[in-house]
Amino acid sequence: TDYYLFNWEIVADGKIIQQSPLAIFGSINPQEEKTVGLDIEKIDLDKYNEVLFNIYAVNMKETIGVPFGHVMASEQFIVKKADLKPNLYKGDKKVAVSENKNDIILSGENFSIKFDKSINAISSYVLNDYEILEAPLTANFWRAPTDNDFGNGMQKRCVAWKTIVEESKNYKHEIVTTADNNVVLKTSQILNNNYGTLEIDYQIAGNGQINVSYKYTPADTTIPEIPVIGMKMQLKKQFNKLQYYGRGPEENYIDRNTASFIGLYNSTVHDQYYAYARPQENGYKTDTRYLSLTNIFNLGIRVDAIDNPLGFSALHYSIADLDEGLEKTFRTIKDVKEGNFTELRIDHKMVGLGGDDSWGSKPYDIHRIFPNKTHEYSFSITPLF
């Protein structure tokens, strides 16, 4: 320990509220332990939704391979876990409902939402007379295969999940008005080939907030494992300012995330993309409590997890852009271009990366998604004006 400086910090709801160097007197040799006291001021935990303790070991002696100030080790501990209760609108603004042959329109003060019956999805979200969507909010079960996915054959074994939502046309929908002036649009979709049933409810509040409740019920446990349980939509490209509270700042996945600390991060969508030599899945974030995407005028949306954290990515590339297909064609970064959109994925879970080897090993079962149970999650989308 002679050549390390130990720093600790307490982070409450994404902000550092206490920090200090850790005083260690005398050396601690390998395999030895020493108890060290921390000079922490009393914290009223009731004031905060989540409190974290971070500690870092910083190199204080520059060497050829390790620069001065490099973080050699770090760890994060959850002191108080976030309570992800729904923050539902409770005002008296009402939602107007109209319907025609093709669409259901839900509107209120400064917003309008269009549900397209032909695709069973929200296809338009207008805030302050400005359309923010480029493509509809739909269920998604697919990711662009990684090199490891190609190695274990996921791109062929699980290919039915790639287009199952678009190809399954057995839809139902129902409009329900609640006692608190909200409108619930209840939808269901029977997936082809006995792949199960998808039920998604959209509760629309008078301020334009959309509370989404998602439920996928498998019908056959022998179908292939599921790459992703989630939803996706495309916003206009100008919604490029990203803030999120979750694991970061680098990309992370359920079997690659402990080095990515929970924190409050700011970025641009452009900077979320990692240019792997072969285009593939990238830029993902796990354990997300909330995120927002806004334009230069701070118009946009905020997505909040309900009950359990979310996984997400926000890129100027679609899943299809990064998907090489059934076989590798040796594409490079020059073969994909930024799209004129921001694709946002809001997931319950994505399969892990695996990587014991890249020529056959799958991710561990704990990091895979099997069709042996019902998968449910919820989140809210709140307009930012």
C-alpha positions in Angstrom: 0.0 0.0 0.0 3.0 2.3 0.1 2.5 3.5 -3.4 -1.3 3.9 -3.4 -3.6 6.7 -2.4 -7.0 5.5 -1.3 -10.0 7.8 -1.9 -13.6 7.3 -0.9 -16.8 9.1 -1.7 -20.5 8.9 -0.8 -22.8 9.5 -3.7 -26.5 10.3 -3.1 -28.9 10.3 -6.1 -26.0 10.8 -8.4 -24.2 13.6 -6.5 -21.1 13.4 -4.3 -22.1 14.5 -0.8 -18.9 13.5 1.0 -15.4 12.5 0.0 -12.0 12.2 1.5 -8.6 10.4 1.3 -8.4 7.3 3.4 -5.5 7.6 5.9 -3.6 4.3 6.2 -0.6 4.4 8.6 2.0 1.8 7.9 2.3 -0.8 5.1 -0.2 -3.5 4.4 1.6 -6.4 2.8 0.1 -9.0 0.3 -2.5 -11.3 2.0 -2.6 -9.0 5.1 -5.6 -7.2 6.4 -6.0 -4.0 8.4 -9.1 -2.3 9.7 -9.2 1.4 9.0 -11.8 3.9 10.3 -13.7 6.3 8.0 -14.4 9.9 9.1 -18.0 10.0 7.7 -20.4 12.7 8.8 -23.9 11.5 9.8 -26.2 11.1 6.8 -30.0 11.4 6.8 -30.8 8.5 4.5 -34.4 9.5 4.3 -33.4 12.5 2.3 -32.2 10.4 -0.6 -33.6 7.7 -2.8 -30.3 5.9 -3.3 -26.9 6.2 -1.5 -23.7 4.6 -2.8 -20.2 4.3 -1.3 -17.2 4.2 -3.8 -13.6 3.6 -3.0 -10.6 3.9 -5.3 -6.9 2.8 -5.1 -4.8 5.3 -7.1 -1.3 4.7 -8.2 1.1 7.3 -6.7 4.4 6.0 -8.3 4.7 6.2 -12.1 6.2 3.3 -13.8 6.8 2.3 -17.4 3.5 0.5 -17.6 1.3 2.4 -15.1 1.0 6.2 -15.1 0.8 8.4 -12.0 -2.8 8.8 -10.9 -4.1 5.6 -12.6 -6.9 3.9 -10.7 -5.6 0.4 -9.9 -8.7 -0.9 -8.1 -12.1 0.3 -7.2 -15.3 -1.0 -5.7 -18.9 0.3 -5.2 -21.2 -0.6 -2.4 -24.9 0.2 -2.2 -25.7 1.8 1.2 -29.4 2.4 0.3 -31.0 0.8 -2.7 -33.1 2.9 -5.0 -36.9 2.6 -4.6 -38.1 2.7 -8.1 -41.7 3.5 -7.5 -43.7 4.9 -10.4 -43.9 8.7 -10.4 -47.3 9.0 -11.9 -49.0 12.2 -12.9 -51.8 13.1 -10.4 -53.1 16.4 -11.8 -56.5 17.1 -13.1 -55.6 17.5 -16.8 -57.8 15.2 -19.0 -57.1 13.0 -22.0 -59.3 13.3 -25.1 -59.8 10.1 -27.1 -60.9 9.9 -30.8 -60.8 7.0 -33.1 -61.0 6.3 -36.8 -60.6 3.2 -39.1 -56.8 3.4 -38.9 -55.8 5.1 -35.7 -56.6 5.9 -32.1 -55.7 9.5 -31.1 -55.1 10.4 -27.4 -54.5 14.1 -26.8 -54.3 16.7 -24.1 -52.7 20.0 -23.3 -49.5 20.3 -25.4 -49.4 16.7 -26.6 -50.9 14.2 -28.9 -50.3 10.4 -29.2 -51.4 8.3 -32.2 -51.8 4.6 -32.0 -51.6 2.8 -35.4 -54.0 -0.1 -35.4 -52.3 -1.7 -38.4 -49.0 -2.3 -36.5 -50.5 -2.3 -32.9 -48.1 0.4 -31.8 -47.7 4.1 -30.9 -46.6 5.7 -34.2 -46.7 9.4 -33.3 -45.8 11.4 -30.2 -46.3 15.2 -30.6 -45.1 17.6 -27.9 -45.7 21.3 -28.2 -46.9 20.7 -31.8 -43.6 19.0 -32.7 -43.4 15.4 -33.7 -40.6 13.7 -31.9 -40.8 10.2 -33.3 -39.1 8.9 -36.4 -40.3 5.3 -36.0 -42.9 3.7 -33.7 -42.6 2.3 -30.2 -42.6 -1.4 -30.7 -41.7 -4.6 -28.9 -38.2 -6.0 -29.7 -36.6 -9.4 -29.1 -33.4 -9.0 -31.1 -29.9 -7.6 -31.0 -27.3 -7.2 -33.7 -25.1 -10.4 -33.3 -21.7 -10.0 -31.6 -18.6 -11.9 -32.6 -19.3 -14.3 -29.7 -22.9 -14.7 -30.9 -21.6 -15.8 -34.3 -19.3 -18.2 -32.6 -22.1 -20.0 -30.8 -24.6 -19.8 -33.7 -27.1 -17.4 -32.0 -27.7 -15.6 -35.3 -29.2 -18.8 -36.8 -30.5 -20.5 -33.7 -32.5 -17.6 -32.5 -33.3 -15.9 -35.9 -37.1 -16.3 -35.5 -37.0 -13.7 -32.8 -35.6 -11.1 -35.3 -38.9 -10.4 -37.1 -41.5 -12.2 -34.9 -43.1 -8.9 -33.9 -43.5 -7.5 -37.4 -44.7 -10.9 -38.8 -47.3 -11.6 -36.2 -50.5 -9.9 -37.1 -53.0 -11.3 -34.6 -53.7 -8.1 -32.7 -56.3 -6.9 -30.2 -56.8 -3.6 -28.4 -59.1 -2.0 -25.9 -59.6 1.5 -24.5 -60.3 1.8 -20.8 -60.9 5.2 -19.0 -59.7 5.2 -15.3 -61.3 7.1 -12.4 -58.3 9.5 -12.2 -58.7 10.9 -15.8 -56.1 8.6 -17.3 -56.8 6.4 -20.4 -55.4 2.9 -20.6 -54.8 1.4 -24.1 -54.6 -2.3 -23.6 -53.1 -4.3 -26.4 -52.3 -7.9 -27.1 -50.5 -9.8 -29.9 -50.4 -13.6 -30.5 -46.9 -14.4 -31.8 -46.6 -16.7 -34.8 -45.5 -20.4 -34.6 -46.7 -20.8 -31.0 -44.1 -18.4 -29.7 -46.4 -17.0 -27.1 -48.5 -13.9 -26.3 -47.4 -10.3 -25.9 -49.5 -7.9 -23.8 -48.6 -4.2 -23.6 -50.7 -1.6 -21.8 -50.2 2.1 -22.3 -51.6 4.3 -19.6 -51.8 7.9 -20.9 -52.0 10.7 -18.3 -53.2 14.3 -18.8 -49.6 15.7 -19.0 -48.7 13.4 -21.9 -47.0 10.8 -19.7 -47.0 7.2 -21.0 -46.8 4.4 -18.5 -45.9 1.2 -20.2 -46.6 -2.3 -18.7 -45.1 -5.1 -20.7 -45.8 -8.9 -20.4 -44.6 -11.7 -22.5 -46.0 -15.2 -21.9 -44.3 -18.1 -23.7 -46.5 -20.9 -25.1 -43.7 -23.4 -25.7 -40.6 -24.0 -23.6 -38.8 -25.7 -26.5 -38.5 -22.6 -28.7 -35.0 -21.0 -28.8 -33.7 -18.7 -26.0 -34.6 -15.0 -26.3 -31.8 -12.5 -27.1 -33.7 -9.5 -25.7 -36.9 -8.7 -23.8 -37.6 -5.1 -24.6 -39.0 -2.3 -26.7 -37.5 0.2 -29.2 -38.4 3.4 -31.0 -36.7 6.0 -33.1 -36.7 9.7 -32.2 -35.7 12.6 -34.4 -31.9 12.8 -34.6 -31.8 16.2 -32.9 -32.7 14.5 -29.6 -29.0 13.9 -29.0 -28.4 15.1 -25.5 -28.3 12.1 -23.2 -28.4 11.9 -19.4 -28.8 8.7 -17.5 -28.5 7.4 -14.0 -27.2 3.8 -14.1 -24.0 1.9 -14.8 -21.5 3.8 -17.0 -19.9 5.6 -18.5 -18.6 2.8 -20.8 -20.8 0.2 -22.4 -21.8 -2.6 -20.1 -23.8 -5.8 -20.2 -25.2 -8.1 -17.5 -22.1 -10.3 -17.5 -19.7 -7.3 -17.9 -20.9 -4.5 -15.6 -19.4 -4.6 -12.1 -16.5 -2.3 -13.2 -19.1 0.3 -14.5 -20.3 2.2 -11.4 -23.8 3.3 -10.9 -23.8 7.1 -11.4 -25.3 10.1 -13.1 -23.7 10.5 -16.6 -24.1 13.0 -19.4 -23.2 12.3 -23.0 -24.3 12.7 -26.6 -25.9 10.0 -28.6 -23.1 10.3 -31.1 -20.5 9.4 -28.4 -22.5 6.3 -27.3 -21.4 4.4 -30.5 -18.2 2.3 -30.3 -16.7 1.6 -33.7 -15.8 -2.0 -33.5 -13.8 -3.3 -36.5 -16.8 -5.4 -37.4 -20.1 -3.5 -36.8 -22.2 -5.3 -34.1 -24.1 -4.8 -30.9 -22.6 -2.0 -28.8 -23.2 1.0 -26.5 -25.5 -0.8 -24.1 -26.1 0.2 -20.4 -27.5 -1.8 -17.5 -29.1 -1.1 -14.1 -30.5 2.2 -15.4 -32.8 4.0 -13.0 -33.8 6.8 -15.5 -32.6 8.4 -18.7 -33.5 11.5 -20.7 -33.0 12.5 -24.3 -33.5 16.1 -25.3 -32.7 18.6 -28.0 -30.9 21.9 -27.8 -34.1 23.5 -26.5 -34.4 20.8 -23.7 -37.5 19.4 -25.4 -37.6 15.6 -25.2 -38.5 12.7 -23.0 -37.5 11.1 -19.7 -37.7 7.3 -19.2 -38.0 6.1 -15.6 -37.7 2.4 -14.5 -40.6 1.1 -12.4 -39.8 -1.5 -9.8 -36.7 -2.8 -11.5 -33.8 -1.1 -13.3 -33.8 -1.0 -17.1 -31.2 -1.8 -19.8 -31.0 0.7 -22.7 -29.0 2.0 -25.6 -29.3 5.2 -27.6 -27.6 5.3 -31.0 -27.7 6.9 -34.4 -27.7 3.4 -35.8 -30.5 0.9 -35.9 -30.3 -2.8 -34.9 -30.6 -3.6 -38.6 -27.7 -1.3 -39.5 -25.4 -3.3 -37.2 -26.8 -6.7 -38.0 -24.6 -8.6 -40.5 -27.1 -11.3 -41.1 -26.8 -15.1 -41.0 -23.1 -15.1 -42.1 -20.2 -12.8 -41.6 -19.5 -10.7 -44.7 -16.4 -9.0 -43.3 -18.0 -5.6 -43.1 -16.0 -2.8 -41.6 -16.9 0.5 -39.9 -16.9 2.1 -43.3 -19.9 0.0 -44.3 -22.3 1.6 -41.8 -23.3 5.2 -41.6 -25.1 7.3 -39.0 -28.8 7.4 -39.5 -31.0 10.5 -39.4 -32.5 9.3 -36.1 -31.9 8.4 -32.5 -32.8 4.8 -31.9 -33.7 4.2 -28.2 -34.0 0.7 -26.8 -35.7 0.3 -23.4 -35.2 -3.2 -22.2 -36.1 -5.5 -19.4 -33.1 -7.7 -20.1 -30.6 -8.5 -22.8 -28.6 -11.7 -23.0 -25.0 -11.5 -21.8 -21.9 -11.4 -24.0 -20.4 -14.7 -22.9 -16.8 -15.0 -24.0 -15.2 -18.1 -22.4 -14.3 -18.5 -26.0 -15.6 -17.1 -29.3 -16.1 -20.3 -31.2 -19.0 -22.1 -29.5 -19.5 -21.2 -25.8 -22.7 -19.5 -25.0 -23.2 -17.0 -22.1 -23.8 -18.7 -18.7 -27.4 -19.7 -18.1 -27.8 -17.0 -15.5 -27.1 -14.4 -18.2 -29.5 -16.0 -20.8 -33.2 -15.5 -21.3 -35.3 -18.7 -21.6 -39.0 -19.1 -22.6 -39.8 -21.0 -19.4 -41.6 -18.2 -17.5 -43.5 -15.0 -18.0 -41.4 -11.9 -18.4 -42.8 -8.6 -17.2 -41.5 -5.1 -16.7 -42.7 -1.5 -16.6 -41.4 2.0 -17.3 -42.8 5.5 -17.8 -42.1 8.0 -20.6 -42.6 11.6 -19.4 -42.5 14.6 -21.8 -39.9 17.3 -21.1 -41.0 20.7 -22.3 
